[in-house]
Amino acid sequence: MIKENYLSVTGGKIWYKIAGAEKGGTPLILIHGGPGATHDYLLPLEELADKRPVIFYDQLGCGKSDNPADVSLWTIERYVEELDLLCKSLNFKNYHILGQSWGGTLAIEYALSGLSDRIKSLILSAPLISSSRWAEDQREYIDQMPDMMKSTILRCEAGGDFNNPEYQKALEEFYNRHLCRIQPMPEPMQKTFEKMNTEMYSYMWGPSEFTVNGTCKDYDASERLGSINVPVLFTAGEYDEATPESLKYFSNKIPGSKVIIFENASHSHHLEKREEFIGVVRDFLKNVEN
């Protein structure tokens, strides 16, 4: 059974969907990345709705949700408030949260906010935890690229020439290595890119995954992670933008947390290693609930 609805939040209405609404297991709420992406690329995780309700939603300004022309709404604090309103409206006794990439940022901030005592666990799939560390990790990846592409990236960044065809070609190569290694991209990912709110992405993050000059450029939750008091699972691909080394570093700040690395996969490891990822999530949820 699938239920769809809209919820009023600050700035407009957001769309959400509950798959497996009739199931009796502890619900799982999914938070998509971006900023500015949509729920579509997470849809393969609907497979988890055979045991429990799985909730998808589009953040304000994204996908099927309202898109008000007001950049003052594009803040971490308001998106955490939005998530809290969604969780409270669903009125579940408790629930798990899975945040992917930027969605991991919102999951962490929600867990640290004290707004809810119903969070049973967090799954942080390739999460953004520190913008500066993220940027440093991408620089190491850029150093591994062909010299011509590396020099093109540095030259275009210095001149702000982000629409340069050579820069776009280098960007595509970077994404093929570290964002999604399946080419052409799986249909759910293609749908998200087709609907991407690029204005929001540029405003909050920047012109690319490795050039961070938006409003989130100073974000860093690394020194607050120790205050998270629910079970936490980190996941990453071997070639993930959220690098295995960084996730292990962050995991060490949360006692009892676990890290799973998927070989020959990247930031989209939930698509590249779909069945393996779903199996890992099932096992983690089962262990938390037993």
N, C-alpha and C positions, 0 to 999 in steps of 0.2 A: 504494500500500500504506500502510495506517495501523496503527500500533502504539500501544497504550495500556498504561500500567503505573503502579505506585506506587513511591515511593522514601522510605525512612525518613530523616528529618531530626530535628534537635533539636526535640522537642515533639510529634512525630507523623509522619504520612505525607502526602506531597504527590502529587497526580495529575499525570501528564504524557502528552502524545500526540505522536507523530512522524508527520507527514504526508509522503509521498514518501520513506519510509524506504529504498527501494531505489535512489534517485537518486544519481548520482555527484558532484554539485556540492558545494561547501563548505556545510555546514549553517548554518541561520539560526535562532537561538534568540530567541523573542519573550518580552518581559517586560511583563505587563499593569500598568495603573495602579491608582489608588485613593488611599491605601491601603484595601484591602478590596474591590476590584473582582474581576472574574473574566476568564478568557481569552476569553469568548464574543465580546466586541465586536471582537476581533482576528481572528476566524475568516475574514473575507473575504481575509486575507493568505495563506490556504492556497493561493491561486492561484500563489504563488511556488514551491510544491512540485512544479511541473512540471520543474524543473531541479535541485532540491536538497532534502534533508530540511529540513522546517520544524518546529520544536519549540514546542509550546504547553504551558504548565503553569499551575496555580493555586497561588498562594502559600499557605503554611500559614494556616488561618483563612478561606480563600476557596474558593468554588465546590465542586469535587469533592474537595478536599483536606480533611484532618482540621481540626476547629475546636475545639481545646482551650480551656477556660475559664481562660486564664492570660495576662494582659496583659503579663507580663514577657517573653513571647516576641515581643512586637510592637516590635521594634527594627530599625533600619537594619542594624546589625551582624549580627543573626541572619538577616535576609533575604538579606544578601550571602553569609553562610556557606551558606545553603540553596541559593542559585544556584550556588555553587562545587561543592557536593556533586552537584547535578544535572549540571553540566558534566563533572565527573570521572567520574560513573557512565556517561555516554554515551560517554566515551572517544574522542571525535573527535580527529583529528590537529590540526585547528584549526576555528574557527567564527566566524561573524559574530554580533553581538548587536544586536537592535532593542528599545529600551526606550521605552515610550510613557508620558508624563506622570510619575507616581511611578515607573514602570518605568525611566524615564530616570535617575532618582536611583540606583537599584540598579545600572544598567549603568555609570554613572560611578564609583560607589564600588567596584564589582568591578574595573573597569579600573585604578583607582588603588591597589587593595589589594595588588597584587603576587602574588596567589594563583594567577594563570594567565598563562602565556606563550603561550597558544594563541589568544588573541583576535585575529582578523584585521582587524576593523573594528567601529566603533560607528555605529549609526543612532539618533539621539536625536530622537524625534518628540514635539514639544511638551513637552520635559523640565522637571521641577522641579529647578532648580539652586540657587536662593537663595530661601528662604521669604519673607524681608523684601522682596526685589525683586518677587516674585510678588504679595505683598499690595499693594504700592504700585501695581503695574500694574492690579490689579483696582479700586483706588480711583479711578483715572483713568476706567475704564469706568463705574463707578457714577456719576461726575460727569456722564456723557453720558446717563444715564437720565432719564426724566420726573421732574420735581421731586417729585411726590407719592411715587413709588416710592423715590427717593433718600432722602427724609425718613423714610419708613417703615423702610428698612433701618437708618439711623442711630439712629432711636428704639428699634427692637427690639434692636439690638446693645447699646445703652447699658443697656437693662433686662434683657438676657438672655432676651428674649421670642421665642425662635426658632421656637416652634410657632404663633405668631400667624398667622392666615390671610392677613392683608395682607402679612406678611413672606414667607410661602410663595409668594404670587402674584408678588411682586417677584423672588424667587429664581428662579421659573420663567421670568420674562421675561429675567433675566440669562443663564440657561442657554440659552434659545432664541437668544440673540445670540452667546454666546461658548463654550458647551460643544458644542452640536450645532444647526446651523441647518436641518436637515431635520426637518420636523414632519408626521406623527408620527415619532418617532425610528426609525431602521432597526431591524429585528428583532434583529440581534446586540447592539445597544446596549440595547434593551429587556430582553433576557435578562440582561445584566449588571446592570442596575438592579434587576431582580426578585430577584437573588441577592446583592445587595450586602451586605457585612458593615458595617452602619452604625455598630455599636459600635466597630469598629476604626477606621473613618474618623473618627469623632468624637474618639476617644482620641488618635490620631496626628496628625490635621489640625485638625478643628474642625467647627462646625455647617454650614459652607458653603464653597464654593470661595474666597470672599473674606473669610471670618472665620477667621483662623489663630490658634488658641490651644491646639493639641495639643502632643504631645511633639516634633513636627518643627518647631515654630515658629522655632527658632534655627538650623535647618539652612542651611548655605551652603558650597558647594564651589567658588565662583567663583574664588578665589585659588589653587586647586590644579589647575585645568584644564590649565595649561601642562605638567603632568607626564604627560598622556595622550600616548602615543607610537604610536598606531595611527591610520589614516585615520578621520575623523569627518564624518558628514553630519548637520546639523540641519535639521528641517522644522517648519513652523508654518503655520497658516491666517492669513489677513489679519486676522481678528478673534479670534485665538487668545488664550486666557488666558496662555499662554506667548507673549508678544507678539513680533512680528517685530523690534522695536527691541532688546528684551532678548536675543533669540537672536543677533543680529548683534554685540552687545556681548560675549556669551560666546564666540562664534566667534572673535573677534579674539584671544582668549587661547590658542587652539589653532592653532598654525601649520599652514596647509594645509587647515584644515577648510572645509566648504562649507555654505551656507544656502540652502534652497529655500522660498519662500513661495507658498502656494496661494491664489489670489484668491477672494474671496467665500466663504471657508471659516473654520472655527473650530478648536477643540481636537480635534474629531473629523474632521479633514481627510482622514484615511485612508478614511473612509466617505463623506464629502461629495464628495470628488474621487478616488474609488476607483481607477479605471483610470489616472488621471494619477499618483497616488501610487505605485501598483505599478510603473508605468513608470520613475519616478524611482529607486525602490529597485533595480530590475533594472539600470539603467544604472550606478548607483553600485557595486553589487556586481561587475558586469562589469569596470569600470575598475580596481577594487581587485585583482581576480584576474588581470588581464592584465599 
